[in-house]
């Protein structure tokens, strides 16, 4: 580099904020990612760059930090911090140091953990009416980050998505009895794994004969004619 050429350079650091819970974020939630200078243990961390995401719906949440390379010094220590807030409530935060610029490959994926008692939930209810996210189908699990969603209206109208295609239909609810009529879906094609989960999701709805609600965990369990759980869903 010729003498006198500018040393500063605008750079970016990109990645994703990830949490394990299969849930949607509340409307208005803010995801905050910071690049910090944490060199001094006895002093507050200094913010090098910051990104705020206000339209995130669910994990994973992409982010991009833009920083000035002149602020990164070889003998100092840097880390990424991520947090998700709903107004004044802290919902998620990373609980371990996520070091960067330490000589290895800079991993931009930041794992955050929920703050006990602060994960937003749907009020307890004895009705399947609401919006639900599939967590398990016939004890085979579900694909991470693929959302199979079931939404049941008060009049029994059913909408949602198997993960690739939108669907609509009608449910009949009587006490704890629950049955689904034939579902009409769009005809998009996705990857084989996605289509396999969607097929299982729709097949299970045909087999449902009753339901059970866990009001403490805000879970909906769909049961077949033998009373066996064929799908577990979480409130969204």
N, C-alpha and C positions, 0 to 999 in steps of 0.2 A: 504494500500500500504506500503510495507516495507520501512524503512528509506533508503534514498540514491537511490531509484529507479527513473529512468528518469521521469521528469514531463512532458516533451514535448511529444506531440502525433500528428501525421499527420492526418488531418481530411479533409473532403470534404463538400462543400456546392453546391448543384445542383439546377437548376431551368430552367426557360425559359424567354427569352426576347420577349415581345409581343407588337405589334402595331396594331391599328384598321384598317388602310388603307388596302384595298385588292389590293396589288401591289407586284411585284417582286423587289428585290433589284438589283441595277446595278452590273454588273460584276466587281469584284475588291473591293466591299464594305467590310469594316471591322467592326465587332461587338466587342466592348470592354466592359468587365464587370469587376468591381473592388470591392473588399471588403475594406472599408475605416474605419480608426479611425477618427471620427468627434467630439471627445470630446471637443476640444478647439474651441470656436466660433471665436476667434481673431487670429487663426493660420491656415495655410494650412492643409487639411486633410492628414493623413499618410496612404499610401497604404500598406495593409496587404497581399493581394493576387490579382492576375490579370489573366484574361483569354482573349485570342483574337481568334475570329472565323473568318476565311477568306473564307469559302466556303458556307456561308449561302445564301439561295435563297429567303426565305420569312418567315413571322411570322407564327408560333412561332419558336424561335431559341433556342435550348437547349445549356446549358453551364454547366461547372463544375469548381469550384474554389477549389484549394488545399491550405490549410493553416496550420500553426503550432499552435496548441492549446495553447502553452505557451505564444503566443502573445495576447491572448484574456484575458483581465483583467476585473473582475466583476464590478468595479466602473467606467468603461469607456463606451463610446457610439460608436456604430458601425452601418454602413449603407452600402447598396449596391448601386452602380452607374452603369448605362448602357448607352452606346452611340453607334450610328452607323454613320460611316463616309464613304464618297466616295472621296478618295484623301484628299484634304484640306477642303472639304465641310462637315459640320456637318448636317446630315440628320435627326437624331432622338436622343432624350435624355430624361431621366426621369426627370420630373419637380417637383416631390415631394420626400421627404426623405423616403427611404425604409429601415426602421430600422430592425436590426437583433440582436440576443443575448440579447434581452430586457426582457426575462423572459417568453415570450409566444412562440407559434409555429413559427418557422422561415419560412415565405412564400418566396419561391425562384422565384416566378413569378414577373418580373419587367415590368411594363407598361411604354412604352416610347411614347413621343409625337413628331410629326414631326415639324421641324423648318420651320417657314413660308417662303415660296418661295424656299425651298431647296429640296422638294420631286421631284425626277427625273421623268420626263414625256416624252412622245413621242411627237415629233414635230407636230404642227397642220397640219391637212390634210383633204381633202374633200373625201378621198377614204377609204373604209373599209379594204384595204390591210394592214396587220399587224398582231400582236399577241394581243389578247384581253382576259380579264378575266371576267367571268360573275359575276355581282354584284346583279342582281335581275332577276328572271324569273317569268313572269306573275303576278307581284306585290306580289309574295309570298316570296321574299327574297331568300337567299341561305344559306347553312350550313357554319358556320364559319370554316375557315381553310381547307375547301374542295375546290379544284380548278377545275372548269369546264372551259376549255380553248379552244378558237376558233382561229385558225391561217389561214389567207387567203393570198395566194401568188399572185403575180402580174398576173399570168396566170390563176387565178381562182382556183388553186388547194387548197383544204381544208384539214387541219390536226388539231389535237388537242386531247382533252380528255374530256369525260363527267364527269370525277371525279374518275372513276374506270377503264374504258376501253379506249384504244386509238381508234381514228377514222380517216378516210380519205374519201374524196369525191371530188366533184367539185361544184363550185359556178359560176353563170352567173351574171355579173355586167354590167349594161347599164345605165349611168347617175346615178340617185338615185334608180333605180330598182335593186333588188337583190333577187335571188332565189338560193336555194340549192338543188342539186340532192340527191339521196339516199346515206346515209352514210354507209360505211363498218366499222364494229367495231370488236375488239377482243371480246372474250367470257369469260372474268374473272367474278367471282361472288364476290361481296362485301356486306357490311351490307345493310339491307333493306332501311335505310335512304339514303345511298349513291346511291343505285340503283334507288331510287325514283327520286332524283335530276337529275341523268343522263338521265332517261327516259323523264323527263320534258324538259331537255336541248335539246335532240335530236328531240322531238316532236315539239318544237318551231321552230327549223331550217326548218322543213317541211312547217311551216305556213308562213315563212318570204316572203314578196313581195317587200320590199323596206327598206331603211336605212336612218338614219340621224346622222350627226357627230356634236358634241359640241366641237369646237376647243379650247375653253377656259378651259374646264374641262377634255379634252381628253377622251371623252366618245363616245361610239358607241351605237346607239339605233336601234334595229331591229323592223320593223313594219309589221303588217299583212295586208291582203287585204283591211281592213277597215281603215287602217292608224293608228291603235292603237299600242302602244309600247308593245311588248311581251317579250323583253329582253333588259336589260341595261348592257353594258360591259365597262370595263376600260382598257386603253392602258397599256401594259406590257413592 
